[in-house]
Amino acid sequence: MKKFIQFLIFIIFLPKNAVAFSEETVDFEVSEDVEIGKVIGKLTRLDGFTYRLSRGNSKIHFDPETLEVSTSSKLDHESEDLIDMLIITNPPSIIHLMIKVLDVNDNDPRFLNDFQQISIPETAPIGWRVSLSGAIDPDTNRTISNYTLVDEEEEEKEARIFGLFQSDGLIYMEVIEKLDRELKNEYKMRLVAIDDGIPSRNSSCLLHIQILDTNDNFPDFGIRSIDIKYNPKTDGNKIFRLNATDADEAENGRITYKVVENDDIFEISQDNTYLLVKNNTKLEEETKNTRDNEKNEKKKVTIEASDHGTPPLVSFLDIWIQVVDNLEGKRKNRNMNEPNINIRWVFEKTNWVSDFFGEKKKLKMIF
């Protein structure tokens, strides 16, 4: 048995002047900052060909009559750096139109946050560093070339308390002068980032720098000792309002008072405000003799002021108390002393003397 294999042969007859199908790519470049309507290129027309846009882009306009390619809206390299369009001709051919959007330095450096909170202990030594969040540059192939630190509160003067240190793409703020929270407890600085474009662009973020307190200040009464007159009949049991201050803050600046001498007679009020007499009877007994004798003797009590830092700092106040009564102001006019009687013997002797006219007069002399 013989097998037969059939072949179908198609023969296409082309016109004598027919053009072969082709596919090509045309490249254009355009800067992202060109104005709208700018012609960025033009195709070469072939005789007898018509052109139409098959796949376009909203930012690019193609004119099938003039074959010009122009911008129809604002370009942005960061959002679209290459535009691919397709043009078909008749007779059939394909043109890939590739438009490269060139980057320009049209973006400021950007910080992740516009504000950074930084805390530094007031005991931080010179050279102490804290890391900062740096900026990025949205432009392609652009980097942050430099950072500067400006004092926000000193009319844009360069900061002198703090400096900047950069290493391996990281940025640090460095203490370059001794800190003292009691002199200044916060700073407002502006961190400025500058890119490497020509011309360069910059942006900044605010640094709020808080100086943390350490317990480096003693409670302060302002004086070492004080004299007080106390009248138990009019003053009740309150002798003195305690008013020490501490330049530290929070627990480092909270003060508690304590009687460290004669605490059997005196005490501190429950609200930690007043020195009180705890035992008026004993106070009166111990000062009764000195008052009756009008001597200037006083009762001494020592107050300890202690803060709540770690470790706590302590200072002392000596209070000299003179107990008086309602009649104190009149004592100088009161008959408070027994009379002092001196007895002397008197002898009388009579002498006769003559006056100016010769007459005798009797003269008594007392010894």
VENDASUL-V276937 format. One record per backbone hydrogen bond with DSSP energy under -1.0 kcal/mol. NH is the residue of the N-H (numbers start at 0). CO is the residue of the C=O. E is the energy in kcal/mol with one decimal. If there is no record, write none. Layout:
# VENDASUL-V276937
{{NH & CO & E} {NH & CO & E}}
This chain:
# VENDASUL-V276937
{{17 & 14 & -1.6} {23 & 93 & -2.2} {25 & 95 & -3.3} {27 & 97 & -2.9} {29 & 99 & -2.5} {31 & 101 & -2.2} {33 & 30 & -1.6} {36 & 70 & -1.7} {37 & 34 & -1.4} {39 & 68 & -2.8} {40 & 68 & -1.3} {42 & 66 & -2.3} {48 & 45 & -2.1} {49 & 89 & -2.0} {51 & 87 & -2.1} {53 & 85 & -2.6} {54 & 85 & -1.9} {59 & 56 & -1.5} {60 & 69 & -3.3} {62 & 67 & -2.3} {66 & 62 & -2.5} {68 & 40 & -3.2} {69 & 60 & -2.5} {70 & 37 & -1.9} {71 & 58 & -3.1} {72 & 58 & -1.1} {79 & 75 & -2.3} {82 & 98 & -3.1} {84 & 96 & -2.9} {85 & 54 & -2.4} {86 & 94 & -2.7} {87 & 51 & -2.4} {88 & 92 & -2.3} {89 & 49 & -1.9} {93 & 21 & -2.2} {94 & 86 & -3.0} {95 & 23 & -3.1} {96 & 84 & -3.1} {97 & 25 & -3.0} {98 & 82 & -3.1} {99 & 27 & -2.9} {100 & 80 & -2.4} {101 & 29 & -3.2} {105 & 103 & -2.2} {109 & 135 & -3.5} {115 & 205 & -2.6} {117 & 207 & -2.7} {119 & 209 & -2.6} {121 & 211 & -2.3} {123 & 120 & -2.1} {126 & 174 & -3.2} {127 & 124 & -2.0} {129 & 172 & -2.1} {131 & 170 & -2.5} {135 & 109 & -2.6} {141 & 138 & -1.4} {144 & 193 & -1.8} {145 & 193 & -1.8} {147 & 191 & -2.1} {149 & 189 & -2.4} {150 & 156 & -2.6} {151 & 187 & -2.1} {153 & 150 & -1.0} {156 & 153 & -1.1} {158 & 148 & -1.6} {162 & 173 & -2.8} {164 & 171 & -2.6} {166 & 169 & -2.4} {169 & 166 & -2.2} {171 & 164 & -2.9} {172 & 129 & -3.0} {173 & 162 & -3.2} {174 & 127 & -2.7} {175 & 160 & -2.5} {176 & 160 & -1.0} {182 & 179 & -1.1} {183 & 179 & -2.2} {186 & 208 & -2.5} {188 & 206 & -2.4} {189 & 149 & -3.3} {190 & 204 & -2.5} {191 & 147 & -2.9} {192 & 202 & -3.0} {193 & 145 & -2.7} {194 & 200 & -2.7} {195 & 142 & -1.5} {202 & 192 & -1.7} {204 & 190 & -1.8} {205 & 113 & -2.6} {206 & 188 & -3.8} {207 & 115 & -2.8} {208 & 186 & -2.8} {209 & 117 & -3.2} {210 & 184 & -2.5} {211 & 119 & -2.8} {215 & 213 & -2.0} {219 & 244 & -3.1} {225 & 317 & -2.0} {227 & 319 & -3.1} {229 & 321 & -2.9} {233 & 230 & -1.0} {234 & 230 & -3.0} {237 & 234 & -1.4} {238 & 274 & -2.8} {239 & 274 & -1.2} {241 & 272 & -3.1} {244 & 219 & -2.4} {251 & 248 & -1.2} {252 & 249 & -1.3} {255 & 305 & -2.6} {257 & 303 & -1.7} {259 & 301 & -2.6} {264 & 261 & -1.5} {265 & 261 & -2.1} {266 & 275 & -2.1} {268 & 273 & -2.5} {271 & 268 & -2.1} {274 & 239 & -2.9} {275 & 266 & -3.5} {276 & 236 & -2.3} {277 & 264 & -3.3} {278 & 264 & -1.7} {282 & 278 & -1.8} {283 & 279 & -2.7} {284 & 280 & -2.4} {285 & 281 & -2.4} {286 & 282 & -1.3} {287 & 283 & -1.1} {290 & 286 & -1.9} {291 & 287 & -2.6} {292 & 288 & -1.9} {293 & 290 & -1.4} {294 & 289 & -2.3} {298 & 320 & -3.4} {300 & 318 & -2.4} {302 & 316 & -3.0} {303 & 257 & -3.5} {304 & 314 & -3.0} {305 & 255 & -2.5} {306 & 312 & -2.2} {307 & 250 & -1.6} {314 & 304 & -2.2} {316 & 302 & -2.1} {317 & 223 & -2.3} {318 & 300 & -3.1} {319 & 225 & -3.0} {320 & 298 & -3.8} {321 & 227 & -3.1} {323 & 229 & -2.6} {327 & 324 & -1.5} {329 & 326 & -1.3} {330 & 327 & -1.3} {332 & 329 & -1.3} {335 & 333 & -1.8} {348 & 364 & -2.1} {350 & 362 & -2.9} {352 & 360 & -2.8} {354 & 358 & -2.8} {357 & 354 & -1.3} {360 & 352 & -4.1} {362 & 350 & -3.5} {364 & 348 & -2.6} {366 & 346 & -2.0}}
